[in-house]
Amino acid sequence: MSVFQQRTTLTVLCAAVLATAAVRVDAAASSDPVRSVDNIPPAPATEIRALNTGEEILVTWTASADDAMSFSVFGDAYIPIGGLNGYHIYRAVQGADAELIGTTAPGVVEFADPVAITGTTYIYSVSPFDADNETLPDIEPGSAEDLARIVSLGGGPPDVIVTTTVKAQMSFDVVVDVTDSAAVESFTADFITLVASLLGIDPSRIIVTSVTEGSTIVDFKIADIEGEDDVPAAADALAQLVTIVADDTEDEFASIGPVLDLVDESSDDVIVIPFPVDTDGLIVLSWFSRLGDAVGFDDFFLFADNFGLGEGQEGYDATYDVVPNGQVDFDDFFRFADDFGTPIANAAEIQALLGQ
């Protein structure tokens, strides 16, 4: 190849490289902007209320502190920053997951739910959200704020109890074949025996709910014993176990494997006790005792003990004023007589929730 041909070839190659670079630069300059991720969740909505208006459930709330839009100047343009995309409204019934029932725009602080199923209790929740985050309400279970978002259709305020579940998760640096039921059973038995011994409690109080891989993860609960004052409460027992695991001067779990982690996953849960209903789904207010599966003599004796009491008197309980007038009187007696013998269709469900 001549010198001229070499120079010509080099010139063509340089031109091609420059053209390619120009195309890449132009493509980069004209590409769409990449949206940044917002990793700061909005402040929660507060003062969530649910009100039965007779035709619908009106859910109201106080707006999130972040429910406001501000602007930043970029060149000649005003760029909106912060703020919310809106609010998600959720509704739940006892024993079921919350269901998304609506979405509102920013600045809106109420939502009308047309649901109307007599005898059903609903729990409402409102969560502000932006492009990347959603914030659940921070509400203490069983508090006045919690009860304000619970509404019952076809009756008075629902019975609500708060239960504390003491549970935890422990990870061990040991391999257990979780597909081998015998291996899992053996490991579980060793775990229960060892934990019960360390805490000085009956092994029956240790309830293993799952054993999974990675390395070996044990989910378990510690049950309380009603009426036993001389045994440690479940929460105290778990706190003691946390202390034992944190003490690295001695490996108490050496017999089953080194502990990698212990996480306290205890929770307070609100349980709404549904109203007793008959086989037609109608509320039965005279099943006072919550015993048996029908309105019976246990309920009659309770009613008789309260007969004649009125508002302002010591011992008055509006539960027995089934025809509300501030007095447990013959109106209530005749209503009770009508209810006597009525079977309670959901008696077993209610008794299970009450721990009977």
C-alpha positions in Angstrom: 0.0 0.0 0.0 1.4 3.4 -1.0 1.8 6.3 1.5 -1.0 8.1 -0.1 -3.4 5.1 0.3 -2.4 4.7 3.9 -3.1 8.4 4.6 -6.4 8.2 2.8 -7.4 5.1 4.8 -6.4 6.8 8.1 -8.4 9.9 7.2 -11.5 7.8 6.5 -11.2 5.9 9.8 -10.8 9.1 11.7 -13.8 10.6 10.1 -15.8 7.5 11.0 -14.7 7.6 14.6 -15.6 11.3 14.8 -19.0 10.7 13.2 -19.7 7.9 15.7 -18.7 10.0 18.6 -20.9 12.8 17.4 -23.9 10.5 17.1 -23.3 9.2 20.7 -22.9 12.7 22.1 -26.1 13.8 20.3 -28.0 10.8 21.5 -26.9 11.5 25.1 -27.8 15.1 24.8 -31.3 14.3 23.5 -32.2 11.4 25.8 -35.1 11.8 28.2 -34.2 12.9 31.8 -34.0 10.1 34.4 -36.4 10.6 37.4 -34.7 10.4 40.7 -36.2 8.1 43.4 -37.9 9.8 46.4 -36.8 7.7 49.4 -38.5 10.0 52.0 -42.0 8.8 52.8 -44.7 11.4 53.5 -45.9 12.2 57.0 -48.9 10.0 58.1 -52.5 11.1 58.0 -53.9 11.6 61.6 -57.3 11.8 63.4 -58.9 9.1 61.1 -62.6 8.9 61.9 -65.4 6.7 60.6 -69.0 7.8 61.0 -72.1 5.8 60.0 -74.4 8.4 58.5 -77.2 5.9 57.9 -76.6 5.8 54.1 -72.8 5.5 54.0 -69.7 5.4 56.1 -68.0 8.9 56.0 -64.3 8.6 56.6 -62.4 11.8 57.5 -58.9 12.6 58.5 -56.4 15.4 59.1 -54.1 15.9 56.1 -50.5 14.8 56.1 -48.1 17.5 57.0 -46.6 17.0 53.6 -49.9 17.7 51.8 -48.6 20.9 50.3 -46.8 21.8 47.0 -43.8 24.0 46.8 -41.8 25.1 43.7 -38.2 25.5 42.8 -36.9 27.8 40.0 -34.9 26.2 37.3 -33.9 28.7 34.6 -37.2 30.3 33.5 -39.3 27.5 34.7 -41.0 26.7 38.1 -40.5 23.1 39.0 -43.0 21.5 41.6 -41.3 19.7 44.4 -42.6 17.7 47.4 -46.2 17.2 48.0 -48.3 14.1 47.7 -50.0 12.1 44.9 -53.0 11.6 47.1 -54.4 9.2 49.7 -55.3 5.5 49.6 -58.3 4.5 51.7 -58.4 0.9 53.0 -61.2 -1.1 54.7 -60.8 -4.3 56.7 -63.1 -6.7 58.4 -62.2 -9.1 61.2 -59.8 -11.8 60.0 -59.3 -10.5 56.5 -56.6 -8.3 54.9 -57.3 -4.6 54.3 -58.9 -3.9 50.9 -58.1 -0.7 48.9 -61.5 0.9 48.4 -60.6 4.3 47.1 -58.1 7.0 46.2 -58.4 10.7 46.7 -56.5 13.6 45.3 -54.1 15.8 47.5 -56.0 18.2 49.7 -59.1 16.0 50.0 -59.7 14.9 53.6 -62.9 12.8 53.4 -64.2 9.7 51.6 -67.7 8.3 51.4 -68.0 4.5 51.5 -71.5 3.3 50.4 -71.0 -0.1 52.0 -74.0 -1.3 54.1 -74.0 -4.8 55.5 -75.9 -5.0 58.7 -74.1 -6.6 61.6 -70.6 -6.1 60.1 -67.8 -4.2 61.7 -65.3 -2.3 59.6 -61.9 -0.8 60.3 -60.7 2.1 58.1 -57.2 3.2 57.3 -55.9 6.2 55.3 -52.4 6.3 53.8 -50.8 9.3 52.0 -48.6 8.3 49.1 -46.2 9.9 46.6 -44.5 8.6 43.6 -42.3 6.1 45.5 -43.7 5.8 49.1 -46.8 5.1 51.1 -47.2 5.8 54.8 -49.4 3.7 57.1 -51.1 5.5 60.1 -49.2 5.4 63.4 -52.0 4.3 65.8 -51.7 2.5 69.1 -53.9 -0.5 69.1 -57.0 -0.2 71.3 -56.5 3.6 71.8 -59.3 6.1 71.4 -57.7 7.1 68.1 -57.9 3.4 67.0 -61.5 3.0 68.1 -62.5 6.2 66.2 -61.9 4.5 62.9 -63.9 1.4 63.7 -67.6 1.4 62.9 -70.3 -1.2 63.3 -73.5 -1.3 61.1 -76.7 -2.3 62.8 -75.6 -1.9 66.4 -73.8 0.2 69.0 -70.0 0.4 69.5 -68.3 -2.9 68.9 -66.6 -4.9 71.6 -62.9 -4.5 71.1 -60.1 -6.3 72.9 -56.3 -5.8 72.5 -54.2 -8.9 72.5 -50.4 -8.9 72.8 -48.6 -11.6 70.8 -45.1 -12.3 72.1 -43.1 -13.7 69.2 -39.6 -13.7 67.8 -37.4 -15.0 65.1 -34.0 -16.7 65.7 -31.5 -17.5 63.0 -28.9 -20.2 63.5 -25.7 -20.9 61.7 -26.6 -24.6 61.1 -28.0 -26.5 58.2 -31.3 -28.3 58.7 -33.0 -30.0 55.8 -36.5 -28.4 56.0 -37.9 -30.9 53.5 -37.1 -33.7 56.0 -39.9 -33.7 58.5 -38.0 -35.9 60.9 -35.0 -33.5 60.9 -37.3 -30.5 61.5 -39.2 -32.3 64.2 -35.9 -33.2 66.0 -34.5 -29.7 65.7 -37.8 -28.2 66.9 -37.9 -30.4 69.9 -34.3 -29.6 70.8 -35.0 -25.9 70.4 -38.1 -25.9 72.6 -36.4 -28.0 75.3 -33.3 -25.7 75.4 -35.3 -22.4 75.4 -37.7 -23.6 78.1 -34.7 -24.7 80.2 -32.9 -21.3 79.8 -36.0 -19.4 80.7 -37.3 -21.7 83.4 -40.7 -22.0 81.9 -42.9 -25.0 80.8 -42.0 -26.2 77.3 -45.6 -26.1 76.3 -45.4 -22.3 76.3 -42.9 -22.3 73.5 -44.8 -22.6 70.2 -42.7 -22.9 67.0 -44.7 -21.6 64.1 -42.1 -22.3 61.3 -38.6 -23.6 60.5 -37.2 -22.3 57.3 -33.9 -22.2 55.5 -31.3 -19.5 55.4 -29.3 -20.7 57.4 -32.0 -22.1 59.7 -34.7 -19.6 60.8 -37.1 -20.4 63.6 -40.2 -18.4 64.2 -41.8 -18.9 67.5 -44.2 -17.6 70.2 -44.2 -17.6 73.9 -47.6 -18.0 75.5 -48.9 -16.4 78.6 -50.7 -18.4 81.3 -53.8 -16.7 82.7 -54.0 -16.6 86.5 -50.5 -17.7 87.2 -48.6 -15.0 89.1 -45.6 -17.1 90.0 -44.4 -17.7 86.4 -42.7 -15.1 84.2 -45.0 -13.3 81.7 -44.3 -14.0 78.1 -42.9 -10.6 77.4 -40.5 -10.9 80.4 -39.4 -14.3 79.2 -38.6 -13.0 75.7 -36.7 -10.1 77.2 -34.7 -12.6 79.2 -33.9 -14.6 76.1 -32.7 -11.5 74.3 -30.4 -10.8 77.2 -29.0 -14.4 77.1 -28.4 -14.3 73.4 -26.7 -10.8 73.7 -24.3 -12.2 76.3 -21.4 -13.5 74.3 -19.4 -14.7 77.2 -21.1 -18.1 76.9 -22.8 -19.8 74.0 -25.9 -21.2 75.5 -27.1 -22.6 72.2 -23.9 -24.5 71.3 -25.8 -27.8 71.4 -28.0 -26.9 68.4 -25.9 -24.2 66.6 -24.5 -20.7 66.9 -27.1 -18.0 67.0 -26.8 -15.5 64.1 -29.7 -13.2 65.1 -32.7 -12.8 67.4 -35.4 -10.4 66.4 -38.3 -9.5 68.7 -41.5 -9.4 66.5 -44.0 -9.0 69.3 -47.2 -7.1 68.4 -50.3 -5.6 69.8 -53.4 -6.6 67.8 -56.9 -5.2 68.0 -59.6 -7.9 67.8 -63.1 -6.7 67.1 -65.8 -9.0 68.6 -68.7 -9.2 66.1 -72.2 -8.8 67.2 -74.1 -12.1 67.8 -76.5 -12.9 65.0 -79.3 -15.4 64.5 -79.6 -17.8 61.5 -81.1 -15.0 59.5 -78.2 -12.6 60.2 -80.2 -10.4 62.6 -78.4 -9.1 65.7 -79.3 -10.7 69.0 -78.6 -8.3 71.9 -79.9 -10.6 74.7 -77.0 -13.2 74.5 -75.2 -11.5 77.4 -73.3 -14.5 78.8 -71.6 -15.5 75.5 -72.1 -19.1 76.8 -73.6 -21.9 74.8 -75.0 -21.4 71.4 -78.4 -19.8 72.2 -80.0 -17.3 74.5 -80.6 -19.3 77.6 -80.9 -19.3 81.4 -77.4 -18.0 82.0 -78.5 -14.9 80.1 -81.8 -14.7 82.0 -80.0 -14.7 85.4 -77.6 -11.9 84.3 -80.6 -9.9 83.1 -82.5 -10.5 86.3 -79.5 -9.2 88.3 -79.6 -5.9 86.4 -83.4 -5.5 86.2 -84.6 -2.2 87.6 -81.3 -0.3 87.4 -81.1 3.0 85.5 -78.6 5.5 84.4 -76.8 7.2 87.3 -77.3 4.2 89.6 -74.3 2.1 90.8 -74.0 -1.1 88.7 -76.1 0.1 85.8 -74.9 -1.5 82.6 -76.3 -0.3 79.3 -75.7 -3.8 77.8 -78.9 -4.9 79.5 -80.9 -1.9 78.3 -81.7 -3.7 75.0 -84.5 -1.3 74.3 -82.5 1.9 75.0 -84.3 4.3 77.3 -81.8 4.6 80.2 -83.6 2.0 82.3 -83.5 -1.8 82.5 -87.2 -2.3 82.6 -90.1 -4.3 81.2 -89.5 -3.1 77.7 -86.2 -4.9 77.9 -87.8 -7.9 79.6 -90.3 -8.4 76.8 -87.5 -8.1 74.2 -85.5 -10.6 76.2 -88.5 -13.0 76.3 -88.7 -12.7 72.5 -85.0 -13.5 72.2 -85.0 -16.4 74.7 -84.0 -19.7 72.9 -82.8 -17.9 69.8 -79.8 -19.8 68.4 -76.6 -17.8 67.8 -75.2 -18.6 64.4 -71.7 -17.2 65.1 -71.4 -18.3 68.7 -68.3 -20.4 68.1 -66.5 -17.6 66.3 -67.2 -15.1 69.1 -66.2 -17.6 71.8 -62.9 -18.4 70.0 -62.1 -14.7 69.8 -62.8 -14.3 73.5 -60.6 -17.3 74.2 -63.4 -19.4 75.7 
